[in-house]
Amino acid sequence: MILSFISLSSIFLDAKIMQWLKICRECFYAVFEEEIHQVILENQLFKPGERIAIGASGGKDSTVLAYVLSELNRRHNYGLDLFLLSVDEGITGYRDDSLETVKRNELQYGLPLKIVSYKDLYGWTMDEIVKMIGLKNNCTFCGVFRRQALDRGAALLKVDKVATGHNADDIAETVLLNILRGDIAR
């Protein structure tokens, strides 16, 4: 089951309001983390003993999610086994720096890291696919393969859920693209 933290978008809206209130950084973090904790409790997102993979790209959304979940898990004794799960698409110059960030997150947050690669899972890299099919629709292929790679990585880790972090802009973009494609139900 992929658990997407889209439901936390209201927290990000509250965070924007908090900026206008001119509160200090520590107070902002405390309110932000408490709101996430309340969303987790109110929606019963986790049960003690569950194994949760955090989809870790090395970007700001997944890095914040990894930090907050590991911190709240310790602070509130959720009893979760947390893992970082990252996908290496095999795109030269694209994923290298972000994988280094994910490796630093592994050390900073004390979370085990599993990196699954297109090369290992499928026998080819995204660079090799682009050489064969060209640039047209390569983002579509990559997105489908990445989601499947997350599922396969989750199966390898034997996790109960995969948590992914998204910001409000990501959500709005997805909704608009689905509308433009005529896939409103999605």
C-alpha positions in Angstrom: 0.0 0.0 0.0 1.4 3.4 -1.0 0.6 5.9 1.7 0.9 9.3 0.1 1.1 12.3 2.4 -1.2 14.3 0.2 -3.6 14.7 3.1 -1.0 16.9 4.7 -1.4 19.6 2.1 -3.5 21.6 4.6 -0.6 21.7 6.9 1.5 23.4 4.2 -1.3 26.0 3.8 -1.2 26.5 7.6 2.6 26.8 7.3 2.2 29.6 4.9 -0.1 31.4 7.3 2.4 30.8 10.1 5.0 32.7 8.0 2.8 35.8 8.1 2.6 35.5 11.9 6.3 35.9 12.1 6.9 33.2 14.6 10.4 31.9 15.3 11.9 28.9 13.5 11.7 26.6 16.5 8.0 27.5 17.1 7.2 26.9 13.5 8.8 23.5 13.5 7.0 22.6 16.7 3.6 23.5 15.3 4.4 21.9 12.0 5.4 18.6 13.6 2.5 18.6 16.0 0.0 19.1 13.2 1.5 16.1 11.3 1.3 14.1 14.5 -2.4 14.9 14.9 -3.1 14.0 11.2 -1.3 10.6 11.8 -3.4 10.0 15.0 -6.8 11.2 13.6 -6.5 9.2 10.4 -4.9 6.1 12.1 -2.2 6.1 9.4 0.1 3.6 11.3 -0.1 0.7 13.7 2.7 -0.3 16.1 5.0 -2.8 14.6 4.4 -1.8 11.0 7.2 -1.6 8.5 7.2 1.7 6.6 9.3 2.6 3.6 9.8 6.3 3.0 10.1 7.0 -0.7 13.4 9.0 -0.6 14.4 10.9 -3.7 16.8 13.2 -1.9 14.6 16.2 -2.7 13.1 18.5 0.0 9.7 16.8 0.2 11.1 13.3 0.9 13.9 14.6 3.1 11.3 16.5 5.3 9.1 13.4 5.4 12.0 11.2 6.5 13.1 13.7 9.2 9.5 14.2 10.6 8.5 10.6 10.5 11.7 9.4 12.2 11.5 12.2 14.8 7.8 11.6 15.6 8.3 7.8 15.7 11.0 8.4 18.4 9.1 11.2 20.3 5.7 9.5 20.4 6.7 5.8 20.4 4.8 4.9 17.3 6.7 1.6 17.3 7.4 1.7 13.5 10.2 0.1 11.6 11.2 2.9 9.2 13.3 2.4 6.0 14.5 4.8 3.3 13.7 3.4 -0.2 15.2 5.2 -3.2 15.1 4.5 -6.9 18.1 4.9 -9.2 16.7 5.4 -12.7 20.1 5.4 -14.4 19.9 8.9 -15.8 23.5 10.3 -16.0 23.8 13.5 -14.0 20.3 13.5 -12.7 20.1 11.2 -9.7 23.8 11.2 -8.6 23.6 14.2 -6.3 20.2 13.3 -4.9 21.4 9.8 -4.1 24.2 11.3 -2.1 21.6 13.3 -0.2 19.7 10.1 0.5 22.9 8.4 1.8 23.4 11.4 4.1 19.8 11.1 5.3 20.5 7.4 6.1 23.3 8.5 8.5 21.5 11.6 9.9 18.3 9.8 10.8 19.7 6.4 11.5 17.3 4.7 9.0 18.3 1.8 6.8 18.5 2.6 3.1 17.6 0.4 0.2 18.4 1.7 -3.3 16.7 -0.2 -6.2 18.0 0.5 -9.7 16.3 0.2 -13.1 19.5 -1.7 -14.2 19.0 -4.4 -11.5 15.2 -4.6 -11.7 14.7 -4.3 -15.5 18.1 -5.0 -17.0 18.5 -1.4 -18.5 18.8 2.2 -17.4 16.6 5.1 -18.4 19.5 6.4 -20.5 19.4 3.2 -22.5 15.7 3.5 -23.0 16.0 7.1 -24.3 18.6 5.9 -26.8 16.1 3.4 -28.1 12.8 5.4 -28.0 14.0 9.0 -28.1 12.9 11.8 -25.9 9.2 11.5 -26.7 7.2 10.2 -23.8 10.3 9.2 -21.8 9.0 11.0 -18.7 5.8 8.9 -18.9 7.8 5.7 -19.2 10.1 6.8 -16.3 7.2 7.6 -14.0 5.5 4.2 -14.6 8.8 2.4 -14.1 9.6 4.4 -10.9 6.3 3.6 -9.3 6.8 -0.1 -10.1 10.3 0.1 -8.8 9.0 1.5 -5.5 6.5 -1.3 -5.3 9.2 -3.9 -6.0 11.6 -2.3 -3.5 8.7 -2.3 -0.9 8.3 -6.0 -1.6 12.0 -6.6 -1.1 11.9 -4.8 2.2 8.6 -6.6 3.2 7.1 -3.3 4.3 3.4 -2.7 5.1 3.2 0.8 3.6 5.2 3.2 1.5 5.0 6.8 2.5 5.8 9.5 -0.1 6.1 13.3 0.5 4.4 15.8 -1.8 4.0 19.6 -1.6 0.9 21.5 -2.6 2.4 22.4 -6.0 3.0 18.7 -6.9 -0.6 18.0 -6.0 -2.0 20.8 -8.1 0.2 19.9 -11.1 -1.0 16.3 -10.9 -4.7 17.3 -10.7 -4.3 19.7 -13.7 -2.5 17.2 -15.8 -5.1 14.6 -15.1 -7.8 17.1 -16.1 -6.0 18.0 -19.3 -5.6 14.3 -20.2 -9.3 13.8 -19.6 -8.6 11.4 -16.7 -10.6 13.3 -14.1 -11.4 10.2 -12.0 -7.7 9.7 -11.4 
